[in-house]
Amino acid sequence: MGYTDRKLLHIVSFKFDRMKNDRNIKSGRPGILYGIKGFVILFLVYHLPEFLQNNYKKPLILVLELGMLLFALISFYIGRRWHHNGLRIYGFYSFRKNWGNLILGLIIGIFLAGSANLFPVLFGWSRFSLQLNLGQILLQTLIFSIGTLLPSLGEDILTRGYLRVFWPENLNIKWLILISAAVYVLNHIFRLTKPDVMLYLLILGYLLMWCYVKTGTLWLTLGIHWGTNIAYQCFTNLVSFNPIKETGMENYILAASYSLGILLVIILQKMNLFTLEANNAN
């Protein structure tokens, strides 16, 4: 066998092995052990800053952001090692083709979380006042937007994108939506003692995974998730609420808002306002 023949055989063999490994990872059968190991590593890295904050009983913003950056880098490494495509394996296709999904998601997320915070005011249960001027509010909103991006990205990869990689193709994808929503709830390990919190987390988790399954990309999901986190930080830190009537309904209103969000994205999807995976060239 000549040099050219050996080289050609090597290339064909390499491509075949790579395709076989990709199918194994995608099927979730031979690669399931690697999948479990990877999930455990990502889970521990994701929660390390939270464990430290809980131990020291104070926010460690720099530790949180560095931890989320480390999580993103490890996720990228896993994507490169397994599928040679970095974060694309989790559903982050070309930003140039999907930026519209991200912007729509941001608008939807801010609207849903913002509405839920303003409903008690409309019902006369509380009053609110702003503590800062417009310039300070805009600056703080920008800071919150930057600070919540990596945590939102990390959780979307851990509880949605990663699970989708290992979901068997022969199983109904609708079960993945429910499982992902449950994993999303369980990922909030320090908030599992509050049923009303678990309820809105379950509905939000369903909404976010539904968006991923229907669009085939994580950009819309990231936008909604990021938007809700931005709104949460703004209403928590920039707005002062003075209760008039104690109802204990705030988290249930939030759950109702996210339920309406599911209806909203279904309507928008029927109107073909979202970019779909089929429109992303592989």
PAZAPA-4460 file (N, C-alpha, C; in steps of 0.05 Angstrom, whole numbers, plus 32768, in hexadecimal, padded with zeros to 4 digits):
% residues 282
    n_x    n_y    n_z   ca_x   ca_y   ca_z    c_x    c_y    c_z   seq   type   mol
   8011   7FE8   8000   8000   8000   8000   8012   8019   8000     1      M     A
   800C   802B   7FED   801C   8043   7FEB   8016   8057   8000     2      G     A
   8026   806D   8001   8022   8082   8014   8007   808F   8011     3      Y     A
   7FFF   8095   7FF8   7FE6   80A2   7FF3   7FCF   8091   7FFC     4      T     A
   7FD0   8077   7FF7   7FBB   8065   7FFF   7FB8   8063   801E     5      D     A
   7FD0   8062   802B   7FCF   8061   8049   7FC4   807B   8054     6      R     A
   7FCB   8092   8048   7FC1   80AC   8052   7FA3   80AD   804E     7      K     A
   7F99   80A4   8037   7F7C   80A5   8032   7F6E   8092   8045     8      L     A
   7F79   807A   804B   7F6D   8068   805D   7F6B   8074   8079     9      L     A
   7F81   8082   8081   7F82   808F   809B   7F6C   80A4   809E    10      H     A
   7F68   80B4   8089   7F54   80CA   8089   7F38   80BE   808B    11      I     A
   7F32   80A9   807B   7F18   809D   807B   7F13   8090   8097    12      V     A
   7F27   8083   80A2   7F24   8076   80BC   7F1F   808B   80D2    13      S     A
   7F2D   80A2   80D1   7F29   80B7   80E4   7F0D   80C2   80E3    14      F     A
   7F03   80C7   80CA   7EE9   80D2   80C7   7ED4   80BF   80D1    15      K     A
   7ED7   80A5   80CB   7EC4   8091   80D3   7EC3   808F   80F2    16      F     A
   7EDA   808F   80FF   7EDB   808E   811C   7ECE   80A6   8128    17      D     A
   7ED3   80BD   811C   7EC7   80D6   8126   7EA9   80D6   8124    18      R     A
   7E9F   80CC   810D   7E82   80CA   8109   7E76   80B6   811C    19      M     A
   7E83   80A0   8121   7E79   808C   8134   7E78   8097   8150    20      K     A
   7E8D   80A5   8158   7E8D   80B1   8173   7E77   80C5   8176    21      N     A
   7E72   80D5   8161   7E5D   80E9   8162   7E42   80DB   8165    22      D     A
   7E3E   80C5   8157   7E24   80B6   8159   7E21   80AB   8175    23      R     A
   7E37   80A1   8180   7E36   8095   819B   7E2F   80AA   81B0    24      N     A
   7E3B   80C2   81AE   7E34   80D7   81C1   7E17   80E0   81BD    25      I     A
   7E0F   80E2   81A4   7DF4   80EB   819E   7DDF   80D7   81A8    26      K     A
   7DE5   80BD   81A5   7DD1   80A9   81AD   7DCF   80A7   81CB    27      S     A
   7DE4   80AF   81D9   7DE2   80AE   81F6   7DE7   8092   8202    28      G     A
   7DEF   807E   81F1   7DF3   8063   81FB   7E10   805E   8202    29      R     A
   7E22   8059   81EE   7E3D   8054   81F6   7E4A   806C   8204    30      P     A
   7E41   8084   81FE   7E4E   809C   820A   7E40   80A5   8224    31      G     A
   7E2D   8096   822F   7E1E   809F   8246   7E30   80A3   825E    32      I     A
   7E44   8092   8262   7E56   8094   8279   7E65   80AF   8278    33      L     A
   7E6F   80B5   8260   7E7C   80CF   825C   7E69   80E6   8261    34      Y     A
   7E50   80E2   8259   7E3C   80F7   825D   7E37   80FC   827A    35      G     A
   7E35   80E7   828A   7E31   80EA   82A7   7E49   80F8   82B4    36      I     A
   7E61   80EF   82AD   7E79   80FB   82B8   7E7A   8119   82B1    37      K     A
   7E74   811F   8298   7E75   813B   8290   7E60   814C   829F    38      G     A
   7E48   8141   82A3   7E33   814F   82B1   7E3B   8155   82CD    39      F     A
   7E46   8140   82DB   7E4F   8144   82F7   7E64   815A   82F9    40      V     A
   7E77   815A   82E6   7E8C   816E   82E7   7E80   818A   82E3    41      I     A
   7E6F   818D   82CF   7E63   81A7   82C9   7E51   81AF   82E1    42      L     A
   7E43   819D   82ED   7E31   81A3   8303   7E41   81AE   831B    43      F     A
   7E58   81A1   8321   7E68   81A9   8337   7E75   81C5   8332    44      L     A
   7E7E   81C9   8319   7E8B   81E3   8312   7E76   81F9   8313    45      V     A
   7E5E   81F3   8309   7E48   8207   8309   7E41   820F   8325    46      Y     A
   7E40   81FC   8338   7E36   8202   8353   7E4C   820A   8366    47      H     A
   7E65   8208   835E   7E7B   820F   8371   7E79   822C   837B    48      L     A
   7E74   8240   836A   7E71   825B   8375   7E5A   825D   8388    49      P     A
   7E44   824F   8382   7E2C   8250   8393   7E32   8243   83AF    50      E     A
   7E41   822D   83AF   7E49   8221   83C8   7E5A   8234   83D8    51      F     A
   7E6D   8242   83CB   7E7E   8255   83D9   7E6E   826C   83E4    52      L     A
   7E5B   8277   83D4   7E4B   828D   83DE   7E3A   8284   83F6    53      Q     A
   7E2F   826C   83F4   7E1F   8262   840A   7E2F   825D   8423    54      N     A
   7E48   8255   8420   7E5A   8250   8437   7E62   826A   8444    55      N     A
   7E69   827F   8434   7E72   8298   843F   7E5B   82AB   8445    56      Y     A
   7E43   82A4   843D   7E2B   82B3   8443   7E2C   82D0   8438    57      K     A
   7E38   82D2   8420   7E38   82EC   8413   7E3D   82E8   83F5    58      K     A
   7E34   82FB   83E4   7E38   82F8   83C7   7E55   82FB   83C0    59      P     A
   7E5F   82E9   83AF   7E7A   82EA   83A6   7E79   82ED   8387    60      L     A
   7E74   8306   837E   7E6E   830B   8362   7E85   8302   8350    61      I     A
   7E9D   8309   8357   7EB4   8302   8346   7EB8   82E4   8345    62      L     A
   7EB4   82D7   835C   7EB7   82B9   835C   7EA1   82AD   834B    63      V     A
   7E89   82B8   834C   7E73   82AE   833C   7E79   82B0   831E    64      L     A
   7E82   82C8   8316   7E87   82CC   82F9   7E9F   82BB   82EF    65      E     A
   7EB3   82B9   82FF   7ECA   82A8   82F8   7EC2   828B   82F6    66      L     A
   7EB1   8282   8309   7EA7   8267   8308   7E96   8261   82EF    67      G     A
   7E85   8275   82E8   7E75   8271   82D0   7E86   8272   82B6    68      M     A
   7E9B   8282   82B7   7EAE   8282   82A0   7EBC   8268   829D    69      L     A
   7EC4   825C   82B4   7ED1   8242   82B4   7EBE   822D   82AA    70      L     A
   7EA5   822F   82B2   7E90   821C   82A8   7E8E   821E   828A    71      F     A
   7E8D   8236   827F   7E8A   8239   8262   7EA2   822E   8253    72      A     A
   7EBA   8232   825E   7ED2   8228   8252   7ED2   8209   8252    73      L     A
   7ECA   81FD   8268   7EC9   81E0   826A   7EB4   81D5   8257    74      I     A
   7E9D   81E2   8255   7E88   81DA   8242   7E92   81DB   8226    75      S     A
   7EA1   81F0   821F   7EAC   81F3   8204   7EC0   81DD   81FF    76      F     A
   7ED1   81D6   8213   7EE5   81C1   820F   7ED7   81A6   820A    77      Y     A
   7EC1   81A1   821A   7EB3   8188   8215   7EA7   8187   81F9    78      I     A
   7E9C   819D   81F0   7E91   819E   81D5   7EA6   819A   81C0    79      G     A
   7EBE   81A5   81C4   7ED4   81A2   81B1   7EDE   8185   81B1    80      R     A
   7EDF   8179   81C9   7EEA   815E   81CB   7ED7   8149   81C0    81      R     A
   7EBD   814D   81C4   7EAA   8139   81BC   7EA0   813D   819F    82      W     A
   7E99   8156   8198   7E8D   815B   817E   7E9D   816F   816E    83      H     A
   7EB3   8178   8178   7EC5   818A   8169   7EB7   81A4   8161    84      H     A
   7EA4   81AE   8171   7E95   81C6   816A   7E90   81D9   8181    85      N     A
   7E9D   81D5   8197   7E9A   81E8   81AE   7E7E   81E9   81B9    86      G     A
   7E73   8200   81BB   7E58   8204   81C7   7E42   81FD   81B4    87      L     A
   7E48   81F9   819B   7E33   81F2   8187   7E25   81D8   818E    88      R     A
   7E33   81C6   819B   7E27   81AC   81A2   7E0F   81AF   81B4    89      I     A
   7E0F   81C5   81C4   7DF9   81C9   81D7   7DE2   81D9   81CB    90      Y     A
   7DE5   81E2   81B2   7DCF   81F0   81A5   7DD5   820D   819F    91      G     A
   7DEE   8216   81A3   7DF5   8231   819D   7E00   8233   8180    92      F     A
   7DEE   8233   816D   7DF6   8236   8151   7DFE   8253   814C    93      Y     A
   7E04   8259   8133   7E0F   8273   812B   7DFF   828A   8138    94      S     A
   7E0D   829B   8146   7DFF   82B3   8152   7DF6   82C5   813C    95      F     A
   7E04   82C7   8126   7DFD   82D9   8110   7DE1   82D2   8105    96      R     A
   7DDB   82B8   8105   7DC1   82AF   80FA   7DAB   82AE   8110    97      K     A
   7DB3   82AF   8129   7D9F   82AB   813E   7D9D   82C2   8152    98      N     A
   7DA9   82D8   814C   7DA9   82EF   815F   7D8C   82F8   8164    99      W     A
   7D7B   82F4   8150   7D5E   82FC   8153   7D51   82EC   8169   100      G     A
   7D57   82D3   816B   7D4C   82C2   8181   7D55   82CD   819C   101      N     A
   7D6F   82D4   819E   7D79   82DE   81B7   7D6B   82F8   81BF   102      L     A
   7D67   830B   81AC   7D5A   8324   81B3   7D3D   8320   81BA   103      I     A
   7D2F   8310   81AB   7D13   830A   81B1   7D11   82FD   81CD   104      L     A
   7D24   82EB   81D3   7D24   82DE   81ED   7D28   82F1   8204   105      G     A
   7D3A   8304   8200   7D3F   8318   8214   7D26   8329   821A   106      L     A
   7D18   8331   8204   7D00   8340   8207   7CEA   8330   8216   107      I     A
   7CE7   8317   820E   7CD3   8306   821B   7CDA   8301   8238   108      I     A
   7CF3   82FB   823E   7CFB   82F6   825A   7CF7   830E   826C   109      G     A
   7D00   8325   8263   7CFD   833E   8273   7CDF   8344   8276   110      I     A
   7CCF   8340   8261   7CB2   8345   8263   7CA5   8333   8277   111      F     A
   7CAB   8319   8276   7C9D   8306   8288   7CA5   830B   82A5   112      L     A
   7CBF   830E   82AB   7CC7   8312   82C6   7CBF   832E   82D0   113      A     A
   7CC1   8342   82BF   7CB9   835D   82C6   7C9B   835E   82CC   114      G     A
   7C8B   8352   82BC   7C6E   8352   82C0   7C67   8345   82DB   115      S     A
   7C74   832F   82E1   7C6E   8321   82FA   7C74   8332   8312   116      A     A
   7C89   8342   8310   7C91   8354   8326   7C7E   836C   8329   117      N     A
   7C72   8374   8312   7C60   838C   8313   7C43   8385   8318   118      L     A
   7C3B   836B   8315   7C20   8364   831A   7C17   836A   8337   119      F     A
   7C27   8365   834C   7C1E   836C   8367   7C19   838A   836A   120      P     A
   7C28   839A   835B   7C23   83B7   835C   7C08   83BE   834F   121      V     A
   7C02   83B1   8338   7BE9   83B6   832A   7BD1   83AC   833B   122      L     A
   7BD5   8397   834A   7BC0   838C   835B   7BBD   839C   8375   123      F     A
   7BCF   83AF   837A   7BCD   83BE   8392   7BD8   83B1   83AA   124      G     A
   7BE9   839C   83A6   7BF5   838E   83BC   7C0E   839B   83C6   125      W     A
   7C1A   83AC   83B6   7C33   83B9   83BE   7C37   83D3   83AE   126      S     A
   7C4A   83E3   83B7   7C52   83FB   83A8   7C70   83F8   83A3   127      R     A
   7C79   8406   838E   7C96   8404   8388   7CA1   8420   8383   128      F     A
   7CBB   8423   8387   7CC9   843C   8382   7CE5   8435   8378   129      S     A
   7CEF   8447   8367   7D0A   8443   835C   7D1E   8452   836E   130      L     A
   7D34   8446   8374   7D48   8451   8386   7D5E   8461   8378   131      Q     A
   7D5F   845F   835D   7D75   846B   834E   7D6A   847C   8338   132      L     A
   7D7B   848E   832D   7D72   849D   8316   7D76   848C   82FC   133      N     A
   7D6D   8497   82E6   7D6D   8488   82CD   7D89   847F   82C5   134      L     A
   7D9D   8491   82C7   7DB8   8489   82BF   7DC3   8472   82D0   135      G     A
   7DBD   8473   82EA   7DC6   845E   82FC   7DB8   8444   82F6   136      Q     A
   7D9E   8446   82F0   7D8F   842E   82E9   7D9A   8420   82D0   137      I     A
   7DA0   8430   82BB   7DAB   8425   82A2   7DC6   8418   82A7   138      L     A
   7DD6   8425   82B7   7DF1   841A   82BD   7DEE   8400   82CC   139      L     A
   7DDD   83FF   82E1   7DD9   83E7   82F0   7DCD   83D0   82DF   140      Q     A
   7DBB   83D8   82CE   7DAF   83C4   82BC   7DC4   83B7   82AA   141      T     A
   7DD6   83C8   82A0   7DEC   83BE   828F   7DFE   83AB   829F   142      L     A
   7E04   83B2   82B8   7E14   83A1   82C9   7E06   8386   82CE   143      I     A
   7DEC   8387   82D4   7DDD   836F   82D9   7DDC   835D   82C0   144      F     A
   7DDA   836A   82A9   7DD9   835C   828F   7DF3   834C   828B   145      S     A
   7E09   8359   8290   7E23   834C   828D   7E26   8336   82A2   146      I     A
   7E1F   833C   82BB   7E23   8329   82D1   7E12   8310   82CF   147      G     A
   7DFA   8312   82C2   7DE8   82FA   82C1   7DEC   82EA   82A7   148      T     A
   7DFC   82F3   8295   7DFF   82E5   827B   7E0B   82C9   827F   149      L     A
   7E22   82C8   828B   7E30   82AE   828E   7E21   829A   82A0   150      L     A
   7E15   82A3   82B6   7E04   8290   82C5   7DED   8285   82B5   151      P     A
   7DE0   8296   82A6   7DCA   828D   8295   7DD3   827A   8280   152      S     A
   7DE9   8280   8273   7DF5   826F   825F   7DFC   8254   826A   153      L     A
   7E09   8254   8282   7E12   823C   828E   7DFB   8229   8295   154      G     A
   7DE6   8235   82A1   7DCF   8224   82A9   7DC0   8219   8290   155      E     A
   7DBF   8228   827B   7DB3   821F   8262   7DC2   8207   8257   156      D     A
   7DDC   8209   8258   7DEC   81F2   824E   7DE8   81DA   8260   157      I     A
   7DEA   81DE   827B   7DE9   81C7   828E   7DCE   81B9   828E   158      L     A
   7DB8   81C8   828E   7D9E   81BC   8292   7D8E   81B9   8279   159      T     A
   7D99   81C2   8262   7D8A   81BF   8249   7D9C   81B5   8232   160      R     A
   7DB0   81C5   822B   7DC1   81BD   8215   7DCF   81A3   8219   161      G     A
   7DDA   819E   8231   7DE9   8186   8236   7DD6   816D   8236   162      Y     A
   7DBE   8171   8241   7DAB   815A   8241   7DA3   8153   8225   163      L     A
   7DA0   8167   8214   7D97   8162   81F8   7DAC   8152   81E9   164      R     A
   7DC5   8156   81EF   7DDB   8147   81E2   7DD7   8129   81E6   165      V     A
   7DD0   8121   81FE   7DCF   8105   8205   7DB3   80F9   8204   166      F     A
   7D9F   8108   81FA   7D84   80FD   81F9   7D82   80E9   81E2   167      W     A
   7D79   80D0   81E8   7D77   80BC   81D2   7D62   80C5   81BD   168      P     A
   7D6A   80C2   81A4   7D59   80CB   818E   7D3F   80BB   818C   169      E     A
   7D3E   80A3   8197   7D25   8093   8195   7D11   8099   81AA   170      N     A
   7D17   80AB   81BD   7D04   80B3   81D1   7CF7   80CD   81CA   171      L     A
   7CDE   80D0   81D2   7CCE   80E8   81CD   7CDC   8101   81D9   172      N     A
   7CE0   8115   81C9   7CEE   812D   81D2   7CDE   813C   81E7   173      I     A
   7CC4   8137   81E8   7CB3   8145   81FC   7CBB   813D   8218   174      K     A
   7CC4   8124   821C   7CCD   811C   8236   7CE6   812B   823F   175      W     A
   7CF7   8132   822C   7D0F   8142   8232   7D07   815D   823D   176      L     A
   7CF2   8169   8233   7CE9   8183   823E   7CE2   8181   825B   177      I     A
   7CD4   816C   8263   7CCC   8168   827F   7CE4   8161   8290   178      L     A
   7CF6   8150   8286   7D0E   8149   8295   7D20   8161   8299   179      I     A
   7D24   8170   8284   7D34   8188   8286   7D29   819C   829A   180      S     A
   7D0E   819F   829A   7D01   81B1   82AD   7D06   81A8   82CA   181      A     A
   7D05   818D   82CE   7D0A   8182   82E9   7D27   8186   82F1   182      A     A
   7D3A   8181   82DF   7D56   8185   82E4   7D5B   81A3   82EB   183      V     A
   7D4E   81B4   82DC   7D51   81D1   82E1   7D49   81D8   82FE   184      Y     A
   7D32   81CD   8307   7D29   81D1   8322   7D3E   81C7   8336   185      V     A
   7D47   81AE   8332   7D5A   81A2   8344   7D75   81B0   8344   186      L     A
   7D7B   81BE   832F   7D94   81CD   832D   7D95   81E4   8341   187      N     A
   7D7D   81ED   834A   7D7C   8202   835E   7D7C   81F5   837A   188      H     A
   7D93   81EA   8381   7D96   81D8   8398   7D90   81E6   83B3   189      I     A
   7D93   8200   83B4   7D8E   820E   83CD   7D72   821A   83CF   190      F     A
   7D61   8213   83BC   7D46   821E   83BC   7D30   8209   83BA   191      R     A
   7D37   81F0   83C1   7D25   81DA   83BD   7D11   81D6   83D4   192      L     A
   7D12   81E8   83E8   7D00   81E5   83FF   7CE8   81F7   83FC   193      T     A
   7CE6   8206   83E5   7CD0   8219   83E1   7CBF   820F   83CA   194      K     A
   7CA7   8205   83CF   7C96   81FA   83B9   7C8F   820F   83A4   195      P     A
   7C89   8228   83AD   7C82   823D   8399   7C99   8244   8387   196      D     A
   7CB1   8243   8391   7CC9   8248   8381   7CCD   8231   836D   197      V     A
   7CCA   8218   8377   7CCD   8201   8366   7CB9   8201   834F   198      M     A
   7CA1   820B   8355   7C8C   820C   8341   7C94   821E   8329   199      L     A
   7C9C   8237   8330   7CA2   8249   831A   7CBC   8241   830C   200      Y     A
   7CCE   8234   831A   7CE6   822A   830D   7CDF   8213   82FA   201      L     A
   7CCD   8202   8301   7CC4   81EC   82F0   7CB8   81F6   82D6   202      L     A
   7CA6   820A   82D9   7C99   8216   82C1   7CAD   8224   82B0   203      I     A
   7CBF   8234   82BC   7CD4   8242   82AD   7CE6   822E   829F   204      L     A
   7CED   8218   82AD   7CFE   8204   82A1   7CF0   81F7   8289   205      G     A
   7CD6   81F2   828B   7CC7   81E7   8274   7CC7   81FB   825D   206      Y     A
   7CC2   8214   8263   7CC2   8229   824E   7CDD   822A   823F   207      L     A
   7CF2   822A   824E   7D0D   822D   8242   7D14   8215   8231   208      L     A
   7D0E   81FD   823B   7D15   81E5   822B   7D03   81E2   8213   209      M     A
   7CE9   81EB   8216   7CD7   81EA   81FF   7CE2   81FB   81E8   210      W     A
   7CEC   8213   81EF   7CF8   8225   81DB   7D10   8218   81CD   211      C     A
   7D20   820A   81DC   7D37   81FC   81D0   7D2E   81E6   81BD   212      Y     A
   7D1B   81D6   81C6   7D12   81C0   81B5   7D05   81CA   819C   213      V     A
   7CF5   81DF   819E   7CE6   81E9   8187   7CF7   81F8   8173   214      K     A
   7D0B   8207   817D   7D1C   8216   816A   7D35   8206   8162   215      T     A
   7D3D   81F3   8173   7D55   81E3   816C   7D6F   81F1   8174   216      G     A
   7D6D   8209   8180   7D84   8218   8189   7D7F   8223   81A5   217      T     A
   7D94   822A   81B3   7D92   8234   81CF   7D90   8252   81D0   218      L     A
   7D91   8260   81BA   7D92   827D   81BA   7D79   8289   81C6   219      W     A
   7D61   8280   81BD   7D48   828A   81C8   7D46   8284   81E6   220      L     A
   7D4D   826B   81ED   7D4D   8263   8209   7D60   8275   821A   221      T     A
   7D78   8279   8210   7D8B   828A   821F   7D7F   82A6   8222   222      L     A
   7D73   82B1   820D   7D68   82CC   820E   7D53   82CE   8224   223      G     A
   7D40   82BB   8225   7D2B   82BC   8239   7D36   82B9   8255   224      I     A
   7D48   82A6   8258   7D54   82A1   8272   7D64   82B9   827B   225      H     A
   7D74   82C4   826A   7D84   82DC   8270   7D72   82F3   8277   226      W     A
   7D5D   82F7   8267   7D4B   830D   826C   7D3D   830C   8287   227      G     A
   7D35   82F3   828F   7D28   82F1   82A9   7D3C   82F7   82C0   228      T     A
   7D55   82EF   82BC   7D69   82F4   82D1   7D70   8312   82D2   229      N     A
   7D71   831F   82BB   7D75   833D   82BB   7D5F   834B   82CA   230      I     A
   7D46   8343   82C3   7D2F   834F   82D0   7D2F   834A   82EE   231      A     A
   7D36   8332   82F6   7D37   832B   8312   7D4A   833D   8321   232      Y     A
   7D62   8340   8316   7D76   8350   8323   7D6E   836E   8325   233      Q     A
   7D61   8377   8310   7D58   8393   8310   7D43   8398   8324   234      C     A
   7D2F   8387   8325   7D19   838B   8338   7D22   8386   8355   235      F     A
   7D36   8375   8359   7D3F   836F   8374   7D51   8386   837E   236      T     A
   7D61   8391   836D   7D75   83A4   8376   7D6F   83C2   8370   237      N     A
   7D5E   83C7   835D   7D59   83E3   8355   7D3E   83ED   835C   238      L     A
   7D2C   83DB   8364   7D10   83E2   836A   7D0A   83DB   8387   239      V     A
   7CFE   83EE   8395   7CF6   83E9   83B0   7CD7   83E4   83B1   240      S     A
   7CCF   83CD   83BB   7CB3   83C6   83BD   7CAA   83C9   83DA   241      F     A
   7C94   83D7   83DE   7C88   83DA   83F9   7C6D   83CC   83F9   242      N     A
   7C6C   83B5   8407   7C53   83A5   8407   7C3C   83B3   8415   243      P     A
   7C25   83B2   8408   7C0C   83BC   8414   7BFC   83A5   8420   244      I     A
   7BFC   838F   8412   7BEE   8377   841B   7C00   835F   8417   245      K     A
   7C04   8350   842C   7C15   8338   842A   7C04   8321   841F   246      E     A
   7C0C   8316   8408   7BFD   8301   83FB   7C0D   82E7   83F8   247      T     A
   7C27   82E9   83F6   7C38   82D2   83F2   7C33   82C6   83D6   248      G     A
   7C29   82D5   83C4   7C21   82CB   83A9   7C36   82D2   8394   249      M     A
   7C4C   82E0   839B   7C5F   82EA   8387   7C6A   82D4   8376   250      E     A
   7C73   82BE   8381   7C7F   82A8   8371   7C6A   829A   8360   251      N     A
   7C51   8299   836A   7C3B   828D   835A   7C34   829E   8342   252      Y     A
   7C36   82B8   8346   7C32   82CB   832F   7C48   82C7   831B   253      I     A
   7C60   82C3   8325   7C77   82BE   8313   7C72   82A5   8303   254      L     A
   7C68   8290   8310   7C62   8276   8303   7C4D   827B   82ED   255      A     A
   7C38   828B   82F4   7C23   8290   82E0   7C2E   82A0   82C9   256      A     A
   7C41   82B2   82CE   7C4D   82C2   82B8   7C5C   82B0   82A6   257      S     A
   7C6C   829E   82B0   7C7B   828B   829F   7C69   8278   8290   258      Y     A
   7C52   8271   829C   7C3E   8261   828E   7C34   8270   8276   259      S     A
   7C2D   8289   8279   7C25   829A   8263   7C3C   829C   824F   260      L     A
   7C54   829C   8258   7C6B   829D   8246   7C6C   8285   8233   261      G     A
   7C64   826D   823D   7C63   8256   822B   7C4F   825B   8215   262      I     A
   7C38   8265   821C   7C24   826C   8208   7C2E   8281   81F4   263      L     A
   7C3D   8294   81FF   7C47   82AA   81EE   7C5B   829F   81D9   264      L     A
   7C6E   828E   81E2   7C82   8284   81CF   7C75   8271   81BB   265      V     A
   7C60   8263   81C3   7C52   8252   81AF   7C45   8263   8199   266      I     A
   7C39   8279   81A1   7C2D   828B   818E   7C43   8297   817B   267      I     A
   7C59   82A0   8187   7C6E   82AC   8177   7C7B   8297   8164   268      L     A
   7C7C   827E   816D   7C87   8269   815C   7C74   8263   8145   269      Q     A
   7C5A   8264   814A   7C46   8261   8135   7C48   8277   8120   270      K     A
   7C51   828E   8129   7C55   82A6   8117   7C70   82A5   8109   271      M     A
   7C80   8290   810E   7C9A   828D   8101   7CAD   82A4   8107   272      N     A
   7CAD   82AD   8120   7CBE   82C3   8128   7CDA   82BA   8132   273      L     A
   7CDD   82A0   8135   7CF6   8295   8140   7D07   8288   812A   274      F     A
   7D21   828B   812B   7D33   827D   8119   7D35   8260   8122   275      T     A
   7D32   824D   8110   7D33   8231   8116   7D4D   8224   810E   276      L     A
   7D53   820D   811A   7D6C   81FF   8114   7D6F   81F9   80F7   277      E     A
   7D58   81F3   80E9   7D59   81EC   80CD   7D65   8202   80BC   278      A     A
   7D64   821B   80C7   7D6F   8232   80B8   7D8C   8237   80BE   279      N     A
   7D98   8225   80CF   7DB5   8228   80D5   7DC4   8214   80C4   280      N     A
   7DD6   821D   80B3   7DE6   820B   80A3   7DF9   81FC   80B5   281      A     A
   7DFC   81E2   80B2   7E0E   81D2   80C2   7E2A   81D4   80B7   282      N     A
***
